[in-house]
Each structure stands twice: as C-alpha cells, then as structure tokens.
Amino acid sequence: MTPELKARFDQITQSHPIVLFMKGNALFPQCGFSARALSLLQPHGEVFTVDVLADPEVRQGIKDYTNWPTIPQIFIRGQFIGGSDILTELAERGELADLVAGKSPA
Amino acid sequence: MLDTDFIRSRILEALPGSEVEVRDTTGTGDHFEARVVSPDFAGKAMVQQHQLVYAPLQTWLKTGELHALALKTYSPEQWKKLGNR
C-alpha cells in the first residue's frame, strides 16, 4: 500500500467517531451486510461512510490496512472493530454504546 | 472436506486451555461455526480474539476449503457474564 493511501485511511478513521467502509452509500447500500452494519451503527451517532465500490484502490487497500478480508469494515474512535459479524455480536451484547462513548477497551 | 474435529484441533493447538465447540452449519464440510472460550482472550478486542482463532486456519481459509467460519469468542470472564445464552 502506498504511504499516501495509508495516510488517507489514518486520516479518515481518526477524524470521525464512527466510520463504515461499505459497498454503496448510506442511501443506497449495495450489499446486505453493509446495510445491516449501517443500521446497527446509526442509533449510536452519525456514521461516516466510505463507498469502496467507488474506488478499487480503496476497496483492496482497506483490506490490506486492517489485514481483514471482507467488506464492510467498522472503525469506532479510530480503532478497527471488525466486520458485520463482530458488529452484530457487539450490538447483541450491548457493548456498542460503550465503545462509541469510549467507555470500554473494545 | 474438513470436519469439526479438525477445526477444533487446529484451534486448540493455537489456544491451549480453551474451550472449543465447532458445528458444521451446512453439513458440507466447508461452513462452520465455532464458540471459543479462551484465557488468551482476556483484555483483547473482539477483532483480535477472532484473528487469534483465524490464524491457525489461514491455510484452509486461503484455499477456500474452509469457506466460512462464524465465530463467537469469549474470555472466561465474558463467558461467565454472558454465556449460556
């Protein structure tokens, strides 16, 4: 990955409390997992979304950045949280709100 | 085709002392789900817990022999608090 791309990911993930790399955008999710991730996150605050379909470099780059093979990918308070399975599990355990509030170590 | 014992053994080798339960979700030997309770998970974010379980299975995930592995991971403390659901 180019240093420019890495810097871009650093910048995006650190400038918003909730960041979702997804297929499509908030109005038109292009994948069920992305749509579900979005709906799980939205109750917890504003979700900054990045459409990976808009840029092949970002689509592959984010996977290299996190060493995680699938989209969507979720960042909360600058920290990589995982994909939609982990997000679902965290929501079921009631831990999402605390994560967003910075109250737990994830 | 993989089986639940194989998956379980690989996870146990990587995370000795853990409690591992594996289910073949489709009966086709390539989609599994696992519940892992491991002392190694204490204080780790869920994504790190999952990475620890995926690590010993990378080879088979890469070839696609293992197509999907859905995970539930808990430290013993988390399991005590949230378990038996």
N, CA and C atoms of all chains as a GROMACS GRO file, in nm:
protein
  573
    1MET      N    1   0.084  -0.120   0.000
    1MET     CA    2   0.000   0.000   0.000
    1MET      C    3   0.088   0.125   0.000
    2THR      N    4   0.048   0.225  -0.078
    2THR     CA    5   0.126   0.348  -0.084
    2THR      C    6   0.114   0.424   0.048
    3PRO      N    7   0.218   0.498   0.085
    3PRO     CA    8   0.210   0.580   0.207
    3PRO      C    9   0.094   0.679   0.199
    4GLU      N   10   0.066   0.728   0.077
    4GLU     CA   11  -0.045   0.824   0.060
    4GLU      C   12  -0.178   0.761   0.100
    5LEU      N   13  -0.198   0.637   0.054
    5LEU     CA   14  -0.324   0.570   0.085
    5LEU      C   15  -0.335   0.541   0.234
    6LYS      N   16  -0.225   0.495   0.293
    6LYS     CA   17  -0.226   0.467   0.436
    6LYS      C   18  -0.258   0.594   0.515
    7ALA      N   19  -0.196   0.705   0.473
    7ALA     CA   20  -0.221   0.833   0.540
    7ALA      C   21  -0.368   0.872   0.526
    8ARG      N   22  -0.425   0.841   0.410
    8ARG     CA   23  -0.565   0.873   0.388
    8ARG      C   24  -0.655   0.791   0.482
    9PHE      N   25  -0.624   0.662   0.496
    9PHE     CA   26  -0.702   0.579   0.588
    9PHE      C   27  -0.686   0.627   0.732
   10ASP      N   28  -0.562   0.659   0.770
   10ASP     CA   29  -0.538   0.712   0.905
   10ASP      C   30  -0.625   0.835   0.929
   11GLN      N   31  -0.623   0.922   0.830
   11GLN     CA   32  -0.694   1.050   0.844
   11GLN      C   33  -0.846   1.026   0.857
   12ILE      N   34  -0.900   0.943   0.769
   12ILE     CA   35  -1.045   0.918   0.770
   12ILE      C   36  -1.088   0.855   0.902
   13THR      N   37  -1.014   0.750   0.944
   13THR     CA   38  -1.059   0.675   1.061
   13THR      C   39  -1.041   0.755   1.190
   14GLN      N   40  -0.950   0.851   1.186
   14GLN     CA   41  -0.928   0.928   1.309
   14GLN      C   42  -1.009   1.057   1.317
   15SER      N   43  -1.070   1.096   1.205
   15SER     CA   44  -1.144   1.223   1.212
   15SER      C   45  -1.294   1.207   1.234
   16HIS      N   46  -1.341   1.082   1.245
   16HIS     CA   47  -1.483   1.062   1.270
   16HIS      C   48  -1.500   0.953   1.376
   17PRO      N   49  -1.594   0.973   1.469
   17PRO     CA   50  -1.613   0.874   1.575
   17PRO      C   51  -1.656   0.737   1.520
   18ILE      N   52  -1.743   0.738   1.417
   18ILE     CA   53  -1.789   0.612   1.359
   18ILE      C   54  -1.765   0.613   1.209
   19VAL      N   55  -1.683   0.520   1.161
   19VAL     CA   56  -1.654   0.513   1.018
   19VAL      C   57  -1.691   0.374   0.966
   20LEU      N   58  -1.762   0.372   0.854
   20LEU     CA   59  -1.802   0.246   0.793
   20LEU      C   60  -1.754   0.241   0.649
   21PHE      N   61  -1.663   0.148   0.620
   21PHE     CA   62  -1.626   0.119   0.481
   21PHE      C   63  -1.727   0.018   0.430
   22MET      N   64  -1.805   0.058   0.330
   22MET     CA   65  -1.917  -0.024   0.287
   22MET      C   66  -1.928  -0.030   0.135
   23LYS      N   67  -2.014  -0.120   0.088
   23LYS     CA   68  -2.046  -0.123  -0.054
   23LYS      C   69  -2.170  -0.038  -0.075
   24GLY      N   70  -2.156   0.068  -0.152
   24GLY     CA   71  -2.264   0.163  -0.169
   24GLY      C   72  -2.255   0.274  -0.067
   25ASN      N   73  -2.361   0.350  -0.054
   25ASN     CA   74  -2.359   0.457   0.045
   25ASN      C   75  -2.481   0.446   0.136
   26ALA      N   76  -2.492   0.541   0.230
   26ALA     CA   77  -2.597   0.532   0.330
   26ALA      C   78  -2.737   0.529   0.267
   27LEU      N   79  -2.752   0.596   0.155
   27LEU     CA   80  -2.884   0.599   0.090
   27LEU      C   81  -2.910   0.473   0.009
   28PHE      N   82  -2.803   0.422  -0.054
   28PHE     CA   83  -2.818   0.304  -0.137
   28PHE      C   84  -2.710   0.200  -0.108
   29PRO      N   85  -2.724   0.128   0.004
   29PRO     CA   86  -2.629   0.019   0.031
   29PRO      C   87  -2.639  -0.085  -0.080
   30GLN      N   88  -2.524  -0.136  -0.125
   30GLN     CA   89  -2.523  -0.230  -0.236
   30GLN      C   90  -2.502  -0.375  -0.189
   31CYS      N   91  -2.516  -0.398  -0.061
   31CYS     CA   92  -2.489  -0.531  -0.009
   31CYS      C   93  -2.559  -0.543   0.126
   32GLY      N   94  -2.618  -0.659   0.151
   32GLY     CA   95  -2.694  -0.679   0.274
   32GLY      C   96  -2.612  -0.662   0.400
   33PHE      N   97  -2.487  -0.707   0.396
   33PHE     CA   98  -2.402  -0.694   0.515
   33PHE      C   99  -2.370  -0.548   0.544
   34SER      N  100  -2.347  -0.472   0.437
   34SER     CA  101  -2.322  -0.329   0.454
   34SER      C  102  -2.446  -0.259   0.509
   35ALA      N  103  -2.562  -0.296   0.456
   35ALA     CA  104  -2.687  -0.234   0.501
   35ALA      C  105  -2.711  -0.264   0.649
   36ARG      N  106  -2.684  -0.388   0.689
   36ARG     CA  107  -2.707  -0.425   0.828
   36ARG      C  108  -2.610  -0.352   0.920
   37ALA      N  109  -2.484  -0.344   0.878
   37ALA     CA  110  -2.385  -0.273   0.960
   37ALA      C  111  -2.429  -0.128   0.980
   38LEU      N  112  -2.474  -0.068   0.872
   38LEU     CA  113  -2.519   0.072   0.880
   38LEU      C  114  -2.633   0.087   0.979
   39SER      N  115  -2.731  -0.003   0.971
   39SER     CA  116  -2.849   0.010   1.058
   39SER      C  117  -2.814  -0.017   1.204
   40LEU      N  118  -2.710  -0.099   1.228
   40LEU     CA  119  -2.668  -0.124   1.366
   40LEU      C  120  -2.594  -0.004   1.424
   41LEU      N  121  -2.524   0.067   1.336
   41LEU     CA  122  -2.441   0.179   1.383
   41LEU      C  123  -2.522   0.307   1.402
   42GLN      N  124  -2.619   0.328   1.313
   42GLN     CA  125  -2.689   0.457   1.310
   42GLN      C  126  -2.751   0.502   1.443
   43PRO      N  127  -2.805   0.408   1.524
   43PRO     CA  128  -2.860   0.453   1.653
   43PRO      C  129  -2.755   0.513   1.746
   44HIS      N  130  -2.627   0.490   1.715
   44HIS     CA  131  -2.521   0.532   1.808
   44HIS      C  132  -2.452   0.662   1.767
   45GLY      N  133  -2.502   0.723   1.661
   45GLY     CA  134  -2.444   0.851   1.621
   45GLY      C  135  -2.427   0.859   1.471
   46GLU      N  136  -2.369   0.972   1.429
   46GLU     CA  137  -2.351   0.992   1.286
   46GLU      C  138  -2.247   0.895   1.232
   47VAL      N  139  -2.282   0.830   1.122
   47VAL     CA  140  -2.192   0.732   1.062
   47VAL      C  141  -2.129   0.792   0.936
   48PHE      N  142  -1.995   0.801   0.937
   48PHE     CA  143  -1.924   0.847   0.818
   48PHE      C  144  -1.898   0.726   0.729
   49THR      N  145  -1.954   0.727   0.608
   49THR     CA  146  -1.939   0.610   0.523
   49THR      C  147  -1.841   0.636   0.408
   50VAL      N  148  -1.770   0.530   0.371
   50VAL     CA  149  -1.682   0.533   0.254
   50VAL      C  150  -1.728   0.421   0.162
   51ASP      N  151  -1.762   0.457   0.038
   51ASP     CA  152  -1.808   0.358  -0.059
   51ASP      C  153  -1.687   0.294  -0.128
   52VAL      N  154  -1.660   0.168  -0.097
   52VAL     CA  155  -1.541   0.103  -0.154
   52VAL      C  156  -1.560   0.073  -0.303
   53LEU      N  157  -1.685   0.069  -0.347
   53LEU     CA  158  -1.711   0.040  -0.488
   53LEU      C  159  -1.671   0.158  -0.577
   54ALA      N  160  -1.658   0.275  -0.516
   54ALA     CA  161  -1.625   0.395  -0.594
   54ALA      C  162  -1.478   0.400  -0.631
   55ASP      N  163  -1.395   0.318  -0.566
   55ASP     CA  164  -1.251   0.329  -0.587
   55ASP      C  165  -1.182   0.194  -0.560
   56PRO      N  166  -1.138   0.126  -0.665
   56PRO     CA  167  -1.075  -0.006  -0.650
   56PRO      C  168  -0.954  -0.004  -0.556
   57GLU      N  169  -0.883   0.109  -0.556
   57GLU     CA  170  -0.764   0.120  -0.470
   57GLU      C  171  -0.806   0.115  -0.323
   58VAL      N  172  -0.916   0.181  -0.292
   58VAL     CA  173  -0.968   0.181  -0.156
   58VAL      C  174  -1.024   0.043  -0.121
   59ARG      N  175  -1.092  -0.018  -0.216
   59ARG     CA  176  -1.155  -0.148  -0.191
   59ARG      C  177  -1.052  -0.252  -0.151
   60GLN      N  178  -0.939  -0.258  -0.222
   60GLN     CA  179  -0.834  -0.352  -0.185
   60GLN      C  180  -0.752  -0.297  -0.069
   61GLY      N  181  -0.728  -0.166  -0.073
   61GLY     CA  182  -0.640  -0.104   0.026
   61GLY      C  183  -0.687  -0.119   0.168
   62ILE      N  184  -0.818  -0.108   0.189
   62ILE     CA  185  -0.867  -0.114   0.327
   62ILE      C  186  -0.846  -0.255   0.384
   63LYS      N  187  -0.852  -0.356   0.296
   63LYS     CA  188  -0.829  -0.494   0.341
   63LYS      C  189  -0.684  -0.514   0.384
   64ASP      N  190  -0.594  -0.450   0.310
   64ASP     CA  191  -0.452  -0.458   0.346
   64ASP      C  192  -0.424  -0.380   0.475
   65TYR      N  193  -0.491  -0.267   0.485
   65TYR     CA  194  -0.471  -0.176   0.600
   65TYR      C  195  -0.505  -0.246   0.731
   66THR      N  196  -0.615  -0.323   0.730
   66THR     CA  197  -0.661  -0.387   0.853
   66THR      C  198  -0.624  -0.534   0.861
   67ASN      N  199  -0.570  -0.590   0.750
   67ASN     CA  200  -0.548  -0.734   0.743
   67ASN      C  201  -0.678  -0.809   0.774
   68TRP      N  202  -0.784  -0.763   0.711
   68TRP     CA  203  -0.917  -0.823   0.730
   68TRP      C  204  -0.978  -0.841   0.592
   69PRO      N  205  -1.030  -0.962   0.563
   69PRO     CA  206  -1.057  -0.996   0.422
   69PRO      C  207  -1.188  -0.946   0.361
   70THR      N  208  -1.278  -0.895   0.442
   70THR     CA  209  -1.412  -0.866   0.388
   70THR      C  210  -1.457  -0.722   0.412
   71ILE      N  211  -1.556  -0.681   0.333
   71ILE     CA  212  -1.625  -0.554   0.350
   71ILE      C  213  -1.766  -0.588   0.396
   72PRO      N  214  -1.831  -0.519   0.485
   72PRO     CA  215  -1.793  -0.391   0.544
   72PRO      C  216  -1.687  -0.402   0.654
   73GLN      N  217  -1.628  -0.287   0.685
   73GLN     CA  218  -1.535  -0.277   0.796
   73GLN      C  219  -1.571  -0.154   0.879
   74ILE      N  220  -1.563  -0.171   1.010
   74ILE     CA  221  -1.610  -0.066   1.100
   74ILE      C  222  -1.497  -0.016   1.188
   75PHE      N  223  -1.489   0.116   1.199
   75PHE     CA  224  -1.394   0.179   1.292
   75PHE      C  225  -1.473   0.264   1.390
   76ILE      N  226  -1.440   0.251   1.518
   76ILE     CA  227  -1.501   0.336   1.618
   76ILE      C  228  -1.390   0.405   1.697
   77ARG      N  229  -1.399   0.536   1.703
   77ARG     CA  230  -1.297   0.617   1.771
   77ARG      C  231  -1.156   0.580   1.723
   78GLY      N  232  -1.142   0.565   1.593
   78GLY     CA  233  -1.010   0.540   1.535
   78GLY      C  234  -0.963   0.398   1.544
   79GLN      N  235  -1.043   0.313   1.608
   79GLN     CA  236  -0.999   0.176   1.630
   79GLN      C  237  -1.075   0.081   1.537
   80PHE      N  238  -1.004  -0.012   1.474
   80PHE     CA  239  -1.069  -0.110   1.389
   80PHE      C  240  -1.147  -0.209   1.475
   81ILE      N  241  -1.275  -0.223   1.446
   81ILE     CA  242  -1.364  -0.307   1.526
   81ILE      C  243  -1.385  -0.443   1.463
   82GLY      N  244  -1.387  -0.448   1.329
   82GLY     CA  245  -1.409  -0.574   1.260
   82GLY      C  246  -1.514  -0.560   1.152
   83GLY      N  247  -1.576  -0.672   1.117
   83GLY     CA  248  -1.678  -0.672   1.014
   83GLY      C  249  -1.818  -0.684   1.072
   84SER      N  250  -1.913  -0.724   0.988
   84SER     CA  251  -2.052  -0.720   1.031
   84SER      C  252  -2.086  -0.825   1.138
   85ASP      N  253  -2.017  -0.940   1.135
   85ASP     CA  254  -2.043  -1.040   1.239
   85ASP      C  255  -2.007  -0.988   1.377
   86ILE      N  256  -1.889  -0.928   1.384
   86ILE     CA  257  -1.843  -0.876   1.513
   86ILE      C  258  -1.933  -0.762   1.559
   87LEU      N  259  -1.972  -0.679   1.464
   87LEU     CA  260  -2.060  -0.568   1.498
   87LEU      C  261  -2.194  -0.619   1.552
   88THR      N  262  -2.248  -0.720   1.487
   88THR     CA  263  -2.375  -0.779   1.532
   88THR      C  264  -2.362  -0.833   1.673
   89GLU      N  265  -2.251  -0.903   1.696
   89GLU     CA  266  -2.228  -0.963   1.828
   89GLU      C  267  -2.214  -0.854   1.936
   90LEU      N  268  -2.140  -0.748   1.903
   90LEU     CA  269  -2.122  -0.639   1.999
   90LEU      C  270  -2.256  -0.572   2.029
   91ALA      N  271  -2.339  -0.559   1.925
   91ALA     CA  272  -2.471  -0.498   1.945
   91ALA      C  273  -2.556  -0.586   2.035
   92GLU      N  274  -2.550  -0.719   2.010
   92GLU     CA  275  -2.629  -0.811   2.093
   92GLU      C  276  -2.582  -0.810   2.238
   93ARG      N  277  -2.453  -0.792   2.257
   93ARG     CA  278  -2.401  -0.790   2.394
   93ARG      C  279  -2.422  -0.654   2.460
   94GLY      N  280  -2.473  -0.559   2.385
   94GLY     CA  281  -2.498  -0.427   2.440
   94GLY      C  282  -2.371  -0.347   2.463
   95GLU      N  283  -2.264  -0.378   2.387
   95GLU     CA  284  -2.135  -0.312   2.410
   95GLU      C  285  -2.106  -0.197   2.314
   96LEU      N  286  -2.196  -0.180   2.214
   96LEU     CA  287  -2.167  -0.078   2.112
   96LEU      C  288  -2.167   0.064   2.168
   97ALA      N  289  -2.269   0.094   2.248
   97ALA     CA  290  -2.282   0.229   2.302
   97ALA      C  291  -2.157   0.268   2.382
   98ASP      N  292  -2.110   0.174   2.464
   98ASP     CA  293  -1.990   0.199   2.544
   98ASP      C  294  -1.868   0.223   2.457
   99LEU      N  295  -1.859   0.146   2.349
   99LEU     CA  296  -1.747   0.164   2.256
   99LEU      C  297  -1.747   0.304   2.197
  100VAL      N  298  -1.864   0.346   2.152
  100VAL     CA  299  -1.876   0.479   2.091
  100VAL      C  300  -1.844   0.587   2.194
  101ALA      N  301  -1.885   0.561   2.319
  101ALA     CA  302  -1.860   0.658   2.426
  101ALA      C  303  -1.718   0.649   2.479
  102GLY      N  304  -1.642   0.549   2.432
  102GLY     CA  305  -1.504   0.533   2.478
  102GLY      C  306  -1.493   0.477   2.618
  103LYS      N  307  -1.596   0.401   2.659
  103LYS     CA  308  -1.600   0.352   2.796
  103LYS      C  309  -1.539   0.215   2.815
  104SER      N  310  -1.508   0.146   2.706
  104SER     CA  311  -1.452   0.012   2.724
  104SER      C  312  -1.337  -0.008   2.625
  105PRO      N  313  -1.251  -0.106   2.653
  105PRO     CA  314  -1.135  -0.128   2.568
  105PRO      C  315  -1.170  -0.199   2.438
  106ALA      N  316  -1.298  -0.199   2.400
  106ALA     CA  317  -1.349  -0.268   2.281
  106ALA      C  318  -1.376  -0.413   2.314
  107MET      N  319  -1.259  -3.188   0.202
  107MET     CA  320  -1.366  -3.165   0.300
  107MET      C  321  -1.311  -3.173   0.442
  108LEU      N  322  -1.342  -3.074   0.521
  108LEU     CA  323  -1.292  -3.069   0.659
  108LEU      C  324  -1.401  -3.120   0.753
  109ASP      N  325  -1.361  -3.148   0.877
  109ASP     CA  326  -1.465  -3.182   0.973
  109ASP      C  327  -1.444  -3.106   1.103
  110THR      N  328  -1.543  -3.117   1.190
  110THR     CA  329  -1.542  -3.035   1.311
  110THR      C  330  -1.423  -3.068   1.401
  111ASP      N  331  -1.384  -3.197   1.405
  111ASP     CA  332  -1.270  -3.235   1.488
  111ASP      C  333  -1.141  -3.169   1.441
  112PHE      N  334  -1.126  -3.162   1.309
  112PHE     CA  335  -1.007  -3.099   1.251
  112PHE      C  336  -1.000  -2.952   1.290
  113ILE      N  337  -1.112  -2.880   1.272
  113ILE     CA  338  -1.117  -2.738   1.305
  113ILE      C  339  -1.086  -2.718   1.454
  114ARG      N  340  -1.151  -2.802   1.534
  114ARG     CA  341  -1.136  -2.792   1.679
  114ARG      C  342  -0.989  -2.812   1.720
  115SER      N  343  -0.924  -2.913   1.660
  115SER     CA  344  -0.785  -2.942   1.695
  115SER      C  345  -0.692  -2.827   1.660
  116ARG      N  346  -0.712  -2.768   1.540
  116ARG     CA  347  -0.626  -2.657   1.499
  116ARG      C  348  -0.641  -2.539   1.597
  117ILE      N  349  -0.766  -2.513   1.639
  117ILE     CA  350  -0.789  -2.401   1.730
  117ILE      C  351  -0.725  -2.431   1.866
  118LEU      N  352  -0.741  -2.556   1.912
  118LEU     CA  353  -0.685  -2.594   2.043
  118LEU      C  354  -0.533  -2.588   2.045
  119GLU      N  355  -0.471  -2.622   1.933
  119GLU     CA  356  -0.325  -2.614   1.925
  119GLU      C  357  -0.278  -2.470   1.942
  120ALA      N  358  -0.354  -2.379   1.879
  120ALA     CA  359  -0.315  -2.238   1.884
  120ALA      C  360  -0.352  -2.174   2.018
  121LEU      N  361  -0.458  -2.224   2.078
  121LEU     CA  362  -0.508  -2.164   2.202
  121LEU      C  363  -0.529  -2.273   2.307
  122PRO      N  364  -0.417  -2.325   2.359
  122PRO     CA  365  -0.428  -2.434   2.456
  122PRO      C  366  -0.507  -2.387   2.579
  123GLY      N  367  -0.580  -2.478   2.636
  123GLY     CA  368  -0.654  -2.444   2.756
  123GLY      C  369  -0.787  -2.378   2.728
  124SER      N  370  -0.823  -2.368   2.600
  124SER     CA  371  -0.951  -2.306   2.569
  124SER      C  372  -1.061  -2.411   2.556
  125GLU      N  373  -1.182  -2.361   2.557
  125GLU     CA  374  -1.297  -2.448   2.543
  125GLU      C  375  -1.352  -2.421   2.403
  126VAL      N  376  -1.357  -2.525   2.320
  126VAL     CA  377  -1.392  -2.504   2.179
  126VAL      C  378  -1.507  -2.595   2.138
  127GLU      N  379  -1.608  -2.533   2.079
  127GLU     CA  380  -1.720  -2.611   2.028
  127GLU      C  381  -1.739  -2.573   1.882
  128VAL      N  382  -1.738  -2.673   1.793
  128VAL     CA  383  -1.749  -2.644   1.650
  128VAL      C  384  -1.870  -2.717   1.591
  129ARG      N  385  -1.940  -2.646   1.504
  129ARG     CA  386  -2.056  -2.704   1.438
  129ARG      C  387  -2.041  -2.686   1.286
  130ASP      N  388  -2.077  -2.790   1.214
  130ASP     CA  389  -2.081  -2.783   1.067
  130ASP      C  390  -2.220  -2.732   1.032
  131THR      N  391  -2.228  -2.608   0.984
  131THR     CA  392  -2.360  -2.545   0.972
  131THR      C  393  -2.440  -2.594   0.852
  132THR      N  394  -2.371  -2.642   0.748
  132THR     CA  395  -2.443  -2.683   0.627
  132THR      C  396  -2.432  -2.832   0.600
  133GLY      N  397  -2.344  -2.900   0.677
  133GLY     CA  398  -2.324  -3.042   0.654
  133GLY      C  399  -2.237  -3.071   0.533
  134THR      N  400  -2.175  -2.966   0.477
  134THR     CA  401  -2.095  -2.984   0.356
  134THR      C  402  -1.945  -2.975   0.382
  135GLY      N  403  -1.907  -2.962   0.510
  135GLY     CA  404  -1.766  -2.964   0.545
  135GLY      C  405  -1.689  -2.841   0.502
  136ASP      N  406  -1.757  -2.731   0.476
  136ASP     CA  407  -1.683  -2.608   0.444
  136ASP      C  408  -1.739  -2.483   0.512
  137HIS      N  409  -1.856  -2.496   0.573
  137HIS     CA  410  -1.912  -2.384   0.651
  137HIS      C  411  -1.925  -2.428   0.796
  138PHE      N  412  -1.856  -2.356   0.882
  138PHE     CA  413  -1.859  -2.394   1.023
  138PHE      C  414  -1.889  -2.274   1.111
  139GLU      N  415  -1.933  -2.305   1.232
  139GLU     CA  416  -1.935  -2.201   1.334
  139GLU      C  417  -1.868  -2.256   1.459
  140ALA      N  418  -1.804  -2.167   1.532
  140ALA     CA  419  -1.732  -2.211   1.650
  140ALA      C  420  -1.754  -2.116   1.766
  141ARG      N  421  -1.761  -2.175   1.883
  141ARG     CA  422  -1.761  -2.095   2.004
  141ARG      C  423  -1.632  -2.125   2.078
  142VAL      N  424  -1.557  -2.022   2.108
  142VAL     CA  425  -1.428  -2.042   2.173
  142VAL      C  426  -1.421  -1.956   2.299
  143VAL      N  427  -1.395  -2.022   2.410
  143VAL     CA  428  -1.373  -1.951   2.536
  143VAL      C  429  -1.227  -1.974   2.573
  144SER      N  430  -1.148  -1.867   2.574
  144SER     CA  431  -1.005  -1.885   2.596
  144SER      C  432  -0.950  -1.780   2.691
  145PRO      N  433  -0.865  -1.824   2.784
  145PRO     CA  434  -0.800  -1.727   2.873
  145PRO      C  435  -0.712  -1.628   2.795
  146ASP      N  436  -0.666  -1.668   2.676
  146ASP     CA  437  -0.584  -1.578   2.594
  146ASP      C  438  -0.662  -1.457   2.543
  147PHE      N  439  -0.794  -1.461   2.554
  147PHE     CA  440  -0.876  -1.352   2.502
  147PHE      C  441  -0.892  -1.236   2.601
  148ALA      N  442  -0.852  -1.259   2.725
  148ALA     CA  443  -0.876  -1.159   2.828
  148ALA      C  444  -0.816  -1.024   2.789
  149GLY      N  445  -0.897  -0.921   2.800
  149GLY     CA  446  -0.849  -0.786   2.773
  149GLY      C  447  -0.829  -0.755   2.625
  150LYS      N  448  -0.868  -0.848   2.536
  150LYS     CA  449  -0.848  -0.823   2.393
  150LYS      C  450  -0.980  -0.783   2.327
  151ALA      N  451  -0.970  -0.695   2.228
  151ALA     CA  452  -1.087  -0.657   2.149
  151ALA      C  453  -1.135  -0.778   2.071
  152MET      N  454  -1.265  -0.777   2.039
  152MET     CA  455  -1.322  -0.894   1.973
  152MET      C  456  -1.251  -0.924   1.841
  153VAL      N  457  -1.212  -0.818   1.770
  153VAL     CA  458  -1.146  -0.841   1.642
  153VAL      C  459  -1.012  -0.915   1.662
  154GLN      N  460  -0.943  -0.883   1.770
  154GLN     CA  461  -0.817  -0.954   1.799
  154GLN      C  462  -0.844  -1.098   1.840
  155GLN      N  463  -0.952  -1.119   1.914
  155GLN     CA  464  -0.989  -1.255   1.953
  155GLN      C  465  -1.015  -1.339   1.828
  156HIS      N  466  -1.088  -1.279   1.733
  156HIS     CA  467  -1.119  -1.353   1.610
  156HIS      C  468  -0.992  -1.381   1.530
  157GLN      N  469  -0.902  -1.283   1.524
  157GLN     CA  470  -0.778  -1.304   1.449
  157GLN      C  471  -0.699  -1.422   1.507
  158LEU      N  472  -0.702  -1.435   1.639
  158LEU     CA  473  -0.629  -1.544   1.704
  158LEU      C  474  -0.686  -1.680   1.665
  159VAL      N  475  -0.817  -1.686   1.640
  159VAL     CA  476  -0.879  -1.812   1.600
  159VAL      C  477  -0.857  -1.839   1.451
  160TYR      N  478  -0.864  -1.732   1.371
  160TYR     CA  479  -0.845  -1.749   1.226
  160TYR      C  480  -0.701  -1.790   1.193
  161ALA      N  481  -0.607  -1.740   1.274
  161ALA     CA  482  -0.465  -1.758   1.241
  161ALA      C  483  -0.427  -1.903   1.209
  162PRO      N  484  -0.460  -2.000   1.298
  162PRO     CA  485  -0.416  -2.137   1.266
  162PRO      C  486  -0.493  -2.200   1.150
  163LEU      N  487  -0.594  -2.130   1.100
  163LEU     CA  488  -0.677  -2.186   0.992
  163LEU      C  489  -0.658  -2.113   0.859
  164GLN      N  490  -0.561  -2.016   0.860
  164GLN     CA  491  -0.535  -1.935   0.740
  164GLN      C  492  -0.520  -2.018   0.614
  165THR      N  493  -0.441  -2.127   0.624
  165THR     CA  494  -0.413  -2.210   0.507
  165THR      C  495  -0.542  -2.253   0.439
  166TRP      N  496  -0.636  -2.300   0.518
  166TRP     CA  497  -0.760  -2.357   0.462
  166TRP      C  498  -0.858  -2.247   0.423
  167LEU      N  499  -0.850  -2.134   0.492
  167LEU     CA  500  -0.933  -2.019   0.452
  167LEU      C  501  -0.887  -1.967   0.317
  168LYS      N  502  -0.754  -1.966   0.298
  168LYS     CA  503  -0.698  -1.914   0.174
  168LYS      C  504  -0.733  -2.002   0.055
  169THR      N  505  -0.725  -2.134   0.072
  169THR     CA  506  -0.757  -2.223  -0.039
  169THR      C  507  -0.907  -2.229  -0.065
  170GLY      N  508  -0.986  -2.183   0.032
  170GLY     CA  509  -1.131  -2.189   0.014
  170GLY      C  510  -1.190  -2.320   0.061
  171GLU      N  511  -1.102  -2.414   0.104
  171GLU     CA  512  -1.152  -2.539   0.161
  171GLU      C  513  -1.239  -2.510   0.281
  172LEU      N  514  -1.198  -2.411   0.355
  172LEU     CA  515  -1.279  -2.360   0.464
  172LEU      C  516  -1.341  -2.229   0.415
  173HIS      N  517  -1.466  -2.237   0.378
  173HIS     CA  518  -1.528  -2.122   0.313
  173HIS      C  519  -1.574  -2.017   0.415
  174ALA      N  520  -1.628  -2.063   0.526
  174ALA     CA  521  -1.678  -1.969   0.625
  174ALA      C  522  -1.666  -2.026   0.764
  175LEU      N  523  -1.626  -1.941   0.855
  175LEU     CA  524  -1.618  -1.981   0.996
  175LEU      C  525  -1.674  -1.867   1.080
  176ALA      N  526  -1.796  -1.886   1.124
  176ALA     CA  527  -1.859  -1.783   1.208
  176ALA      C  528  -1.815  -1.804   1.351
  177LEU      N  529  -1.776  -1.695   1.417
  177LEU     CA  530  -1.717  -1.709   1.550
  177LEU      C  531  -1.795  -1.638   1.658
  178LYS      N  532  -1.796  -1.704   1.774
  178LYS     CA  533  -1.834  -1.637   1.898
  178LYS      C  534  -1.717  -1.658   1.991
  179THR      N  535  -1.658  -1.550   2.037
  179THR     CA  536  -1.541  -1.566   2.122
  179THR      C  537  -1.562  -1.495   2.256
  180TYR      N  538  -1.512  -1.557   2.360
  180TYR     CA  539  -1.528  -1.503   2.495
  180TYR      C  540  -1.404  -1.529   2.577
  181SER      N  541  -1.368  -1.434   2.659
  181SER     CA  542  -1.273  -1.466   2.765
  181SER      C  543  -1.355  -1.541   2.870
  182PRO      N  544  -1.289  -1.618   2.958
  182PRO     CA  545  -1.365  -1.691   3.061
  182PRO      C  546  -1.456  -1.598   3.140
  183GLU      N  547  -1.408  -1.477   3.165
  183GLU     CA  548  -1.488  -1.381   3.241
  183GLU      C  549  -1.612  -1.337   3.163
  184GLN      N  550  -1.591  -1.308   3.033
  184GLN     CA  551  -1.704  -1.270   2.948
  184GLN      C  552  -1.805  -1.384   2.938
  185TRP      N  553  -1.752  -1.506   2.928
  185TRP     CA  554  -1.840  -1.621   2.914
  185TRP      C  555  -1.925  -1.639   3.039
  186LYS      N  556  -1.863  -1.617   3.154
  186LYS     CA  557  -1.936  -1.629   3.280
  186LYS      C  558  -2.050  -1.527   3.283
  187LYS      N  559  -2.016  -1.406   3.234
  187LYS     CA  560  -2.113  -1.297   3.240
  187LYS      C  561  -2.222  -1.313   3.134
  188LEU      N  562  -2.184  -1.356   3.014
  188LEU     CA  563  -2.277  -1.353   2.902
  188LEU      C  564  -2.318  -1.491   2.853
  189GLY      N  565  -2.254  -1.593   2.906
  189GLY     CA  566  -2.267  -1.726   2.848
  189GLY      C  567  -2.403  -1.791   2.869
  190ASN      N  568  -2.412  -1.911   2.813
  190ASN     CA  569  -2.533  -1.993   2.827
  190ASN      C  570  -2.656  -1.924   2.773
  191ARG      N  571  -2.633  -1.843   2.666
  191ARG     CA  572  -2.750  -1.781   2.606
  191ARG      C  573  -2.811  -1.877   2.504
   0.00000   0.00000   0.00000
